[in-house]
Amino acid sequence: MSQFEMNNTRKKLAYLLSLFMVVTPQLAHSQSLITQSAATEHAEHSQTQGHETVTYSCPMHPEVTSHEPGSRCSICNMFLVEEEEEEKGEMDHSAHNMSESIPEDHSGHEHKAQTALTPADTVFNSAKPASLDEGATIKFVCPMHAHIISDVPGTCPICGMNLEKVEVGGSGTEIQINVSGGMQQALALKVAKVEKDTLWKFVQTVGQIDYDESKINHIHARVTGWIEKLTIKSVGDKITKGQLLYEIYSPDLINAQDDFLLAQDTLRRTGKNASYEDLVRKAGLRLELLGFNQSQIKRLAKSKQTQYRVSFYAKSDGIVKELTVRDGMYIQPSTEVMSIVDLSKVWVIADVFENEQSWLEVGQTAEVSVPAMGIKGIEGKIDYIYPELDPVTRSLRVRIVVQNHDLKLRPNTLAKIDIFGGPNENVLVIPQEALIQTGKENRVIVKLENNSFTARQVTVGMLSQGKAEILDGLAEGELVITSGQFLLDSEASLKGSLMRLSSGHQH
């Protein structure tokens, strides 16, 4: 390379170096200005968000709103909570990243967040709830949170509701809870007076009509033979007394008739003889035991002709319940030809609850109704009380005998039964709907003279016809709540507070 070219190259490098030294400070200054501008925009954006309006609303009544923190609902006095806002648009990540490079002092904000306390924290940290066992006669309890108890009026630190006044006098004194007149009207409370009345041992139950088993007649042929003629066609045929049922051919019956005729002929030829007379009597008794009736025996003695096809007749009225033979069948003494049942009297088997079995006695009057057939008020009497209960249904079976001359009552039909026992006179009674049955005990809500209410445990006796006998816990003339007592327990949460306060449990 020539000397001239080398000089030219050196001049170019010197020029580029001087240009770089001049431009670098300007680029650094521009970068600093851009960083400061981004930090300013981020601070303004944070300040703008800090001045946005926050809306607070009641959790129970969303229509009640406010822009002031710590406000209360004008309806239920609960604290208003901040409404949840929808997610906003995404922030500019580039500006956010640039702002992260600028350190800020957040120690002051963290200190303020730690020192800010909610109203509930203030109450819980400053004082503890009072105990009902401290001997005070008046306490104030939150209806929603029964463990919040105070000696002075105030509001619940959890939900903000006003504390209700409760009068106590120790573990054995009943607790009174005041409910305003407007709240009583809103809950539609109804009361009933405790009074003395007569309770009848009245049992209303269901049962089933059945055959009178003592009226079922099973017909068997007492000899072997063949059915020559069967006059019964099917089950359910009506039978009258003396009606021909069937004719049978049986060698045994033929031999028995021949023996009777031979004994009778021998007696006639020998004259009066005690031994032959006894022989005739025994031959006639044998025919009777084999199924002959007296008219057939007399007709045989008169005609002196053996009957090869012997007829059998019905001994009583009834309905054919079962029919097991047909024409031409061979039968034996063990063969049941048919069974006939008399429906002029039927049984009604009723199921009675276990707690009502002491009310029942043989001979008590009962009324039977069959709604499916429009039959009402058929009178009957308890004929038998079965000695054991059904292990599955825990019910006692009772047998009632009912006359059925017109045959309207049909077996296996369901029936309603009303059994009337003796009276239980001059006892304290309340409507049965006033009872609050918890499974372990029975309670009622009693209205006191000062327009307050108290829960009281009662001992219940007989329950009958919508009324309950009170053995202990109430006095004549007191008022008990019959409608709305469960609303008092649920809506105003009186049940939870009464159960805890009156039983002495603390949480």
Backbone hydrogen bonds, N-H to C=O, Kabsch-Sander energy under -0.5 kcal/mol:
donor,donor_aa,acceptor,acceptor_aa,energy
6,M,2,S,-1.6
7,N,3,Q,-1.7
8,N,4,F,-1.9
9,T,5,E,-2.0
10,R,6,M,-1.8
11,K,7,N,-1.8
12,K,8,N,-1.6
13,L,9,T,-2.0
14,A,10,R,-2.1
15,Y,11,K,-2.0
16,L,12,K,-2.3
17,L,13,L,-2.2
18,S,14,A,-1.9
19,L,15,Y,-2.3
20,F,16,L,-2.1
21,M,17,L,-1.7
22,V,18,S,-1.3
23,V,19,L,-1.9
24,T,20,F,-1.9
26,Q,22,V,-0.6
27,L,23,V,-1.9
28,A,24,T,-1.9
29,H,25,P,-2.1
30,S,26,Q,-2.0
31,Q,27,L,-2.2
32,S,28,A,-1.8
33,L,29,H,-1.9
34,I,30,S,-2.0
35,T,31,Q,-1.9
36,Q,32,S,-2.2
37,S,33,L,-2.1
38,A,34,I,-2.1
39,A,35,T,-2.1
40,T,36,Q,-2.2
41,E,37,S,-2.2
42,H,38,A,-2.1
43,A,39,A,-2.2
44,E,40,T,-2.3
45,H,41,E,-2.3
46,S,42,H,-2.3
47,Q,43,A,-2.3
48,T,44,E,-2.2
49,Q,45,H,-2.1
50,G,46,S,-1.8
51,H,47,Q,-1.0
51,H,48,T,-0.6
52,E,49,Q,-1.4
56,Y,66,S,-3.8
57,S,81,V,-2.8
58,C,61,H,-0.8
58,C,64,V,-1.7
64,V,61,H,-2.1
65,T,63,E,-0.7
66,S,56,Y,-2.4
71,S,68,E,-1.1
73,C,78,M,-2.8
77,N,73,C,-1.3
79,F,159,C,-0.5
80,L,71,S,-2.7
81,V,57,S,-2.8
83,E,55,T,-2.7
93,H,91,M,-0.9
96,H,92,D,-2.3
97,N,93,H,-2.6
98,M,94,S,-2.1
99,S,95,A,-2.4
100,E,96,H,-1.3
101,S,97,N,-0.6
101,S,98,M,-0.9
102,I,99,S,-1.4
106,H,104,E,-0.8
110,E,106,H,-2.3
111,H,107,S,-1.9
112,K,108,G,-1.7
113,A,109,H,-2.4
114,Q,110,E,-1.8
115,T,111,H,-1.5
116,A,112,K,-1.3
122,T,118,T,-2.1
123,V,119,P,-2.1
124,F,120,A,-2.7
125,N,121,D,-2.5
126,S,122,T,-1.6
127,A,123,V,-2.2
130,A,149,I,-2.2
134,E,131,S,-1.2
135,G,132,L,-0.5
139,K,166,V,-3.2
140,F,150,S,-2.7
141,V,164,E,-2.8
142,C,145,H,-0.7
142,C,148,I,-1.7
148,I,145,H,-2.0
149,I,147,H,-0.9
150,S,140,F,-2.4
156,C,161,M,-2.8
160,G,156,C,-1.6
163,L,154,G,-2.5
164,E,141,V,-3.5
166,V,139,K,-3.5
167,E,176,Q,-1.1
168,V,137,T,-2.6
168,V,166,V,-0.5
169,G,170,G,-0.6
173,T,170,G,-1.0
176,Q,167,E,-1.2
177,I,453,F,-3.1
178,N,165,K,-0.9
179,V,451,N,-0.8
184,Q,180,S,-2.2
185,Q,181,G,-2.2
186,A,182,G,-2.1
187,L,183,M,-2.2
188,A,185,Q,-0.8
189,L,184,Q,-1.6
190,K,483,S,-1.8
192,A,480,V,-2.3
194,V,478,E,-3.0
195,E,193,K,-0.5
195,E,429,V,-1.5
197,D,427,V,-2.5
199,L,197,D,-0.5
199,L,424,N,-2.6
200,W,198,T,-0.5
201,K,422,G,-2.1
202,F,200,W,-2.2
203,V,201,K,-0.5
203,V,419,I,-2.6
204,Q,202,F,-0.5
205,T,203,V,-0.5
205,T,417,I,-2.6
207,G,415,A,-2.4
208,Q,349,I,-2.0
209,I,413,T,-2.6
210,D,347,W,-3.4
212,D,345,K,-0.6
213,E,211,Y,-1.0
215,K,212,D,-2.5
216,I,213,E,-1.0
217,N,215,K,-0.5
217,N,340,I,-3.9
218,H,216,I,-0.6
219,I,217,N,-0.5
219,I,338,M,-3.0
220,H,218,H,-0.6
221,A,335,T,-0.7
225,G,331,I,-1.8
226,W,249,Y,-2.1
227,I,329,M,-2.6
228,E,226,W,-0.7
228,E,247,E,-2.5
229,K,247,E,-1.5
231,T,229,K,-0.5
231,T,245,L,-2.4
232,I,245,L,-0.7
236,G,320,V,-2.1
237,D,234,S,-1.3
239,I,318,G,-3.6
242,G,314,A,-3.0
243,Q,240,T,-1.9
245,L,312,F,-2.9
246,Y,312,F,-1.1
247,E,229,K,-2.5
248,I,310,V,-2.4
249,Y,226,W,-2.4
250,S,248,I,-0.6
254,I,250,S,-1.7
255,N,251,P,-2.4
256,A,252,D,-2.0
257,Q,253,L,-2.0
258,D,254,I,-2.3
259,D,255,N,-2.2
260,F,256,A,-1.7
261,L,257,Q,-2.4
262,L,258,D,-2.4
263,A,259,D,-2.2
264,Q,260,F,-2.0
265,D,261,L,-2.2
266,T,262,L,-2.3
267,L,263,A,-1.9
268,R,264,Q,-1.8
269,R,265,D,-1.8
270,T,266,T,-2.1
271,G,267,L,-1.1
277,E,273,N,-2.5
278,D,274,A,-2.1
279,L,275,S,-1.6
280,V,276,Y,-2.2
281,R,277,E,-2.2
282,K,278,D,-2.2
283,A,279,L,-2.0
284,G,280,V,-2.3
285,L,281,R,-2.1
286,R,282,K,-2.0
287,L,283,A,-1.6
288,E,284,G,-2.1
289,L,285,L,-2.3
290,L,286,R,-1.4
291,G,288,E,-1.0
292,F,287,L,-2.5
297,I,293,N,-1.9
298,K,294,Q,-2.4
299,R,295,S,-2.3
300,L,296,Q,-2.0
301,A,297,I,-2.3
302,K,298,K,-1.9
303,S,299,R,-2.5
304,K,300,L,-2.4
308,Y,306,T,-0.6
310,V,248,I,-2.4
310,V,308,Y,-0.6
312,F,246,Y,-2.3
314,A,243,Q,-2.7
318,G,239,I,-2.3
319,I,341,V,-2.8
320,V,237,D,-2.3
321,K,319,I,-0.6
321,K,339,S,-2.9
322,E,339,S,-1.4
324,T,337,V,-1.9
325,V,337,V,-0.7
328,G,227,I,-2.7
329,M,326,R,-1.8
331,I,225,G,-2.6
335,T,332,Q,-1.8
337,V,219,I,-2.1
337,V,335,T,-0.8
338,M,219,I,-1.1
339,S,322,E,-2.1
340,I,217,N,-2.9
341,V,319,I,-2.5
342,D,215,K,-1.5
343,L,341,V,-0.6
345,K,342,D,-0.5
346,V,402,V,-2.4
347,W,210,D,-2.2
348,V,400,I,-2.4
349,I,208,Q,-2.6
350,A,348,V,-0.7
350,A,398,V,-2.9
351,D,206,V,-1.9
352,V,350,A,-0.5
352,V,396,L,-2.8
354,E,394,R,-0.8
356,E,353,F,-1.4
357,Q,354,E,-1.1
359,W,356,E,-1.4
360,L,357,Q,-1.3
363,G,382,I,-2.0
364,Q,361,E,-1.7
366,A,380,G,-2.4
367,E,418,D,-2.6
368,V,378,I,-2.9
369,S,416,K,-2.5
370,V,375,I,-2.5
373,M,370,V,-1.2
374,G,370,V,-0.7
374,G,371,P,-0.6
375,I,370,V,-2.1
378,I,368,V,-2.3
379,E,377,G,-0.5
380,G,366,A,-2.7
381,K,401,V,-1.4
382,I,364,Q,-2.2
383,D,399,R,-2.9
384,Y,399,R,-1.5
386,Y,384,Y,-0.5
386,Y,397,R,-1.9
390,D,395,S,-2.8
394,R,390,D,-1.9
396,L,352,V,-3.1
397,R,388,E,-0.6
398,V,350,A,-2.5
399,R,384,Y,-3.2
400,I,348,V,-2.2
400,I,398,V,-0.5
401,V,381,K,-2.3
402,V,346,V,-2.4
403,Q,379,E,-0.5
404,N,344,S,-3.4
407,L,404,N,-1.3
410,R,408,K,-0.6
412,N,209,I,-4.2
413,T,410,R,-1.2
415,A,207,G,-2.4
416,K,369,S,-3.1
417,I,205,T,-2.7
418,D,367,E,-2.4
419,I,203,V,-3.1
419,I,417,I,-0.5
420,F,365,T,-2.1
421,G,201,K,-2.2
421,G,419,I,-0.6
424,N,199,L,-3.1
425,E,423,P,-0.6
427,V,197,D,-2.4
429,V,195,E,-2.9
430,I,468,A,-1.7
432,Q,466,G,-2.6
434,A,431,P,-1.7
435,L,432,Q,-1.4
436,I,443,R,-3.0
437,Q,435,L,-0.7
438,T,436,I,-0.7
438,T,441,E,-2.2
439,G,441,E,-0.5
442,N,458,V,-0.6
443,R,436,I,-2.1
444,V,456,R,-1.9
446,V,444,V,-0.6
446,V,454,T,-3.0
447,K,479,L,-2.2
448,L,446,V,-0.5
448,L,452,S,-3.0
451,N,448,L,-1.1
453,F,177,I,-2.7
454,T,446,V,-2.0
456,R,444,V,-2.5
458,V,442,N,-2.4
459,T,472,D,-2.8
460,V,458,V,-0.6
461,G,469,E,-3.5
464,S,462,M,-0.5
464,S,467,K,-2.4
467,K,464,S,-1.8
468,A,430,I,-2.7
469,E,462,M,-2.7
470,I,428,L,-2.5
471,L,459,T,-2.9
471,L,469,E,-0.6
472,D,459,T,-1.1
477,G,194,V,-3.2
478,E,475,A,-1.7
479,L,447,K,-0.7
480,V,192,A,-2.7
481,I,445,I,-2.5
482,T,190,K,-2.7
483,S,190,K,-1.2
488,L,484,G,-2.2
489,D,485,Q,-1.5
490,S,486,F,-2.5
491,E,487,L,-1.6
492,A,487,L,-1.2
494,L,488,L,-2.2
495,K,489,D,-0.7
496,G,489,D,-0.6
497,S,493,S,-1.4
498,L,494,L,-3.1
499,M,495,K,-2.6
500,R,496,G,-1.8
501,L,497,S,-3.2
502,S,498,L,-2.4
503,S,499,M,-0.8
504,G,500,R,-0.8
504,G,501,L,-0.6
505,H,500,R,-1.2
